[in-house]
Amino acid sequence: IVIYFGQSAELTGLKGEELVSVPTPISSRELWELLQQRHPRLAVLRGHVVLAVAQQYIPIAEQLVVLRDGDEVAVVPPLSGG
């Protein structure tokens, strides 16, 4: 399950969605690219977004992620405010 927060929810028009057929292990960069392919408007967040898998923040890099049934992937854009 992918959960979109803040601007990522606005850009996708979704609060969440099921992902099927995601290879695992997958790098966090490949996972982000897969999400961008599904929702090209997410590209504006590139370099500013963080992913969380099973409630653990991970940088978008070559780090391998093993997704298990029921894992949540959160797309967390930068927070605004002051």
N, CA, C and O of each residue as an XYZ file, in Angstrom:
328
protein
N       0.856     -1.175      0.000
C       0.000      0.000      0.000
C       0.899      1.235      0.000
O       1.866      1.310      0.759
N       0.576      2.185     -0.846
C       1.299      3.458     -0.868
C       0.362      4.526     -0.313
O      -0.797      4.627     -0.716
N       0.880      5.310      0.607
C       0.115      6.402      1.205
C       0.793      7.708      0.801
O       2.003      7.867      0.957
N       0.003      8.631      0.284
C       0.526      9.928     -0.154
C       0.141     10.999      0.858
O      -1.010     11.078      1.289
N       1.117     11.822      1.231
C       0.887     12.901      2.184
C       1.122     14.253      1.518
O       1.899     14.365      0.570
N       0.444     15.267      2.023
C       0.671     16.650      1.598
C       0.615     16.842      0.099
O      -0.340     16.441     -0.565
N       1.659     17.466     -0.418
C       1.694     17.811     -1.840
C       1.667     16.569     -2.723
O       1.145     16.625     -3.836
N       2.219     15.446     -2.253
C       2.181     14.239     -3.080
C       0.740     13.755     -3.268
O       0.401     13.228     -4.328
N      -0.103     13.928     -2.257
C      -1.523     13.571     -2.391
C      -2.212     14.499     -3.377
O      -3.046     14.064     -4.171
N      -1.858     15.787     -3.325
C      -2.448     16.746     -4.259
C      -2.040     16.425     -5.697
O      -2.859     16.501     -6.612
N      -0.776     16.067     -5.887
C      -0.273     15.804     -7.245
C      -0.836     14.517     -7.840
O      -1.065     14.439     -9.047
N      -1.060     13.504     -6.998
C      -1.585     12.238     -7.510
C      -3.107     12.216     -7.520
O      -3.717     11.440     -8.257
N      -3.720     13.065     -6.704
C      -5.173     13.023     -6.560
C      -5.626     11.852     -5.702
O      -6.807     11.503     -5.681
N      -4.671     11.246     -4.993
C      -4.967     10.065     -4.173
C      -4.408     10.229     -2.771
O      -3.406     10.912     -2.562
N      -5.066      9.597     -1.820
C      -4.509      9.500     -0.465
C      -3.724      8.199     -0.331
O      -2.826      8.091      0.504
N      -4.070      7.211     -1.159
C      -3.377      5.933     -1.105
C      -3.787      5.048     -2.263
O      -4.792      5.294     -2.930
N      -2.987      4.007     -2.495
C      -3.303      3.048     -3.551
C      -2.535      1.757     -3.311
O      -1.522      1.735     -2.612
N      -3.037      0.693     -3.901
C      -2.362     -0.603     -3.869
C      -1.351     -0.652     -4.997
O      -1.633     -0.216     -6.113
N      -0.192     -1.175     -4.710
C       0.789     -1.440     -5.760
C       0.868     -2.940     -5.946
O       0.999     -3.694     -4.982
N       0.788     -3.361     -7.192
C       0.910     -4.788     -7.483
C       2.145     -5.012     -8.330
O       2.574     -4.128     -9.071
N       2.701     -6.183     -8.216
C       3.850     -6.591     -9.023
C       5.064     -5.683     -8.847
O       5.682     -5.266     -9.826
N       5.396     -5.384     -7.611
C       6.617     -4.629     -7.335
C       7.715     -5.640     -7.046
O       7.576     -6.462     -6.140
N       8.808     -5.590     -7.809
C       9.893     -6.532     -7.532
C      10.500     -6.250     -6.163
O      10.562     -5.101     -5.725
N      10.941     -7.299     -5.499
C      11.582     -7.106     -4.200
C      12.723     -8.097     -4.071
O      12.530     -9.268     -4.401
N      13.890     -7.703     -3.615
C      14.191     -6.354     -3.148
C      14.242     -5.354     -4.300
O      14.469     -5.717     -5.454
N      14.029     -4.103     -3.958
C      14.056     -3.002     -4.919
C      14.794     -1.847     -4.248
O      14.673     -1.652     -3.038
N      15.548     -1.090     -5.019
C      16.210      0.068     -4.407
C      15.165      1.157     -4.182
O      14.155      1.232     -4.882
N      15.434      1.986     -3.198
C      14.498      3.077     -2.923
C      14.398      4.014     -4.122
O      13.340      4.598     -4.358
N      15.489      4.167     -4.887
C      15.451      4.988     -6.098
C      14.527      4.354     -7.157
O      13.741      5.054     -7.794
N      14.626      3.046     -7.336
C      13.762      2.359     -8.301
C      12.298      2.431     -7.866
O      11.407      2.568     -8.704
N      12.053      2.338     -6.570
C      10.689      2.450     -6.062
C      10.133      3.847     -6.350
O       8.991      3.980     -6.788
N      10.935      4.885     -6.108
C      10.510      6.253     -6.408
C      10.248      6.418     -7.895
O       9.258      7.042     -8.280
N      11.120      5.867     -8.744
C      10.923      5.968    -10.190
C       9.651      5.249    -10.627
O       8.957      5.722    -11.527
N       9.336      4.117    -10.007
C       8.104      3.395    -10.302
C       6.893      4.263     -9.960
O       5.924      4.309    -10.719
N       6.950      4.947     -8.820
C       5.844      5.833     -8.435
C       5.722      7.009     -9.399
O       4.613      7.434     -9.725
N       6.860      7.537     -9.855
C       6.825      8.635    -10.832
C       6.265      8.180    -12.172
O       5.585      8.952    -12.847
N       6.536      6.946    -12.567
C       5.968      6.435    -13.817
C       4.451      6.376    -13.720
O       3.749      6.683    -14.683
N       3.947      5.981    -12.556
C       2.495      5.913    -12.349
C       1.882      7.308    -12.252
O       0.746      7.529    -12.671
N       2.645      8.244    -11.696
C       2.148      9.604    -11.448
C       3.238     10.600    -11.842
O       3.977     11.069    -10.976
N       3.354     10.931    -13.125
C       4.429     11.809    -13.597
C       4.495     13.165    -12.892
O       5.566     13.769    -12.820
N       3.375     13.645    -12.375
C       3.390     14.947    -11.698
C       4.225     14.929    -10.423
O       4.598     15.988     -9.919
N       4.528     13.735     -9.887
C       5.373     13.639     -8.700
C       6.801     14.118     -8.961
O       7.545     14.397     -8.020
N       7.182     14.213    -10.227
C       8.553     14.603    -10.583
C       8.950     15.946     -9.965
O      10.134     16.174     -9.718
N       7.995     16.833     -9.712
C       8.337     18.134     -9.129
C       8.875     17.996     -7.710
O       9.504     18.920     -7.194
N       8.633     16.850     -7.074
C       9.115     16.627     -5.711
C      10.491     15.967     -5.676
O      11.080     15.802     -4.608
N      10.997     15.594     -6.845
C      12.286     14.894     -6.905
C      13.356     15.679     -6.144
O      13.504     16.885     -6.338
N      14.085     15.001     -5.296
C      15.125     15.634     -4.511
C      14.621     16.280     -3.232
O      15.412     16.764     -2.422
N      13.309     16.289     -3.048
C      12.733     16.934     -1.866
C      11.839     15.997     -1.071
O      11.290     16.387     -0.040
N      11.690     14.780     -1.538
C      10.753     13.856     -0.921
C      11.516     12.758     -0.190
O      12.652     12.435     -0.537
N      10.878     12.196      0.820
C      11.423     11.069      1.565
C      10.392      9.954      1.508
O       9.187     10.206      1.534
N      10.872      8.731      1.430
C       9.978      7.583      1.504
C      10.092      6.971      2.892
O      11.144      7.034      3.529
N       9.020      6.391      3.341
C       9.050      5.612      4.577
C       8.465      4.248      4.242
O       7.387      4.151      3.656
N       9.173      3.211      4.614
C       8.704      1.843      4.390
C       8.569      1.184      5.751
O       9.522      1.125      6.528
N       7.376      0.693      6.024
C       7.083      0.081      7.326
C       7.493      1.039      8.456
O       8.095      0.624      9.446
N       7.162      2.305      8.292
C       7.369      3.377      9.263
C       8.842      3.689      9.530
O       9.179      4.244     10.576
N       9.715      3.336      8.591
C      11.138      3.659      8.686
C      11.495      4.567      7.515
O      11.321      4.187      6.357
N      11.996      5.770      7.814
C      12.402      6.684      6.744
C      13.619      6.131      6.018
O      14.551      5.614      6.634
N      13.589      6.251      4.692
C      14.724      5.811      3.890
C      15.036      6.886      2.854
O      14.121      7.462      2.266
N      16.310      7.157      2.627
C      16.673      8.115      1.584
C      16.423      7.500      0.216
O      16.459      6.280      0.058
N      16.172      8.345     -0.761
C      16.014      7.848     -2.131
C      17.409      7.710     -2.707
O      18.040      8.690     -3.104
N      17.873      6.478     -2.743
C      19.232      6.173     -3.175
C      19.264      4.730     -3.653
O      18.252      4.190     -4.101
N      20.420      4.119     -3.556
C      20.566      2.734     -4.006
C      20.289      1.734     -2.892
O      20.466      0.531     -3.084
N      19.861      2.213     -1.739
C      19.556      1.332     -0.615
C      18.466      0.339     -1.009
O      17.423      0.732     -1.532
N      18.710     -0.952     -0.758
C      17.720     -1.969     -1.095
C      16.638     -2.040     -0.028
O      16.904     -1.949      1.170
N      15.413     -2.203     -0.503
C      14.248     -2.304      0.366
C      13.567     -3.631      0.045
O      13.364     -3.966     -1.121
N      13.220     -4.373      1.077
C      12.459     -5.607      0.897
C      11.027     -5.303      1.323
O      10.760     -4.994      2.484
N      10.115     -5.398      0.360
C       8.702     -5.141      0.646
C       8.001     -6.463      0.932
O       8.128     -7.430      0.181
N       7.268     -6.481      2.020
C       6.503     -7.670      2.397
C       5.015     -7.345      2.282
O       4.621     -6.179      2.298
N       4.201     -8.384      2.167
C       2.755     -8.176      2.124
C       2.329     -7.352      3.329
O       2.702     -7.650      4.464
N       1.555     -6.329      3.074
C       1.046     -5.487      4.145
C       1.923     -4.300      4.496
O       1.497     -3.429      5.254
N       3.157     -4.241      3.957
C       4.007     -3.082      4.223
C       3.389     -1.828      3.623
O       2.822     -1.857      2.531
N       3.509     -0.738      4.347
C       3.067      0.557      3.841
C       4.273      1.350      3.379
O       5.303      1.395      4.052
N       4.130      1.973      2.218
C       5.136      2.892      1.704
C       4.501      4.276      1.767
O       3.456      4.514      1.163
N       5.130      5.179      2.494
C       4.617      6.537      2.604
C       5.488      7.466      1.781
O       6.715      7.381      1.821
N       4.839      8.362      1.028
C       5.532      9.388      0.270
C       5.368     10.683      1.060
O       4.274     11.238      1.158
N       6.499     11.156      1.627
C       6.460     12.291      2.540
C       7.192     13.468      1.901
O       8.423     13.493      1.872
N       6.438     14.447      1.388
C       7.066     15.636      0.799
C       7.568     16.557      1.895
O       7.274     16.348      3.072
N       8.327     17.578      1.511
C       8.804     18.516      2.528
C       7.623     19.188      3.231
O       6.591     19.476      2.624
N       7.808     19.422      4.513
C       6.759     20.092      5.294
C       6.972     21.588      5.208
O       8.103     22.074      5.225
N       5.875     22.305      5.115
C       5.987     23.758      5.090
C       5.446     24.295      6.404
O       4.766     23.589      7.149
N       5.743     25.492      6.662
C       5.251     26.101      7.894
C       6.384     26.816      8.595
O       7.498     26.881      8.076
N       6.118     27.332      9.720
C       7.175     28.049     10.387
C       6.898     28.260     11.764
O       7.708     28.860     12.471
